[in-house]
């Protein structure tokens, strides 16, 4: 019964963990994609690297060119609280990435990898996430000489079917203090 309760609680936390990981990957992949788009458009001459007419106009131009602001990447309201804000993260891009083709390709590859990682996680479930980590743990333990075998097919069906259905047993009343038992025997 303890294991069933553990499974239920663990699955709840894996759902929360999966949701948090998805949010983090969505933001990271959005930032990388926008950085790649921005660098590409600057290199082609479609967008100026620095605002020439003013930050508000530059931000408006970025928006029309399809570059997202940080609040919109984070899933916040798309209307900026203050005009000319939300694109400051583009100023943190190292200058070498605009000139060096190799660095630009590395950034493109990193962006693609983050997007793939996000897509893979979005189609997975919290149960499959937990089981993949248990499998990784099992492989690591085997590598270090421990012998623990997990039959993921049996475990997956038990976790997926039984744990959410089971209800926690009612707790039994606490036992009396040991001193109270000794006193009653002494009489």
PyMOL commands that set and color helices and strands:
alter all, ss='L'
color gray80, all
select helices_A, chain A and resi 2-44+55-64+70-73+88-92+96-99+101-123+126-143+152-163+178-186
alter helices_A, ss='H'
color red, helices_A
deselect
rebuild
show_as cartoon
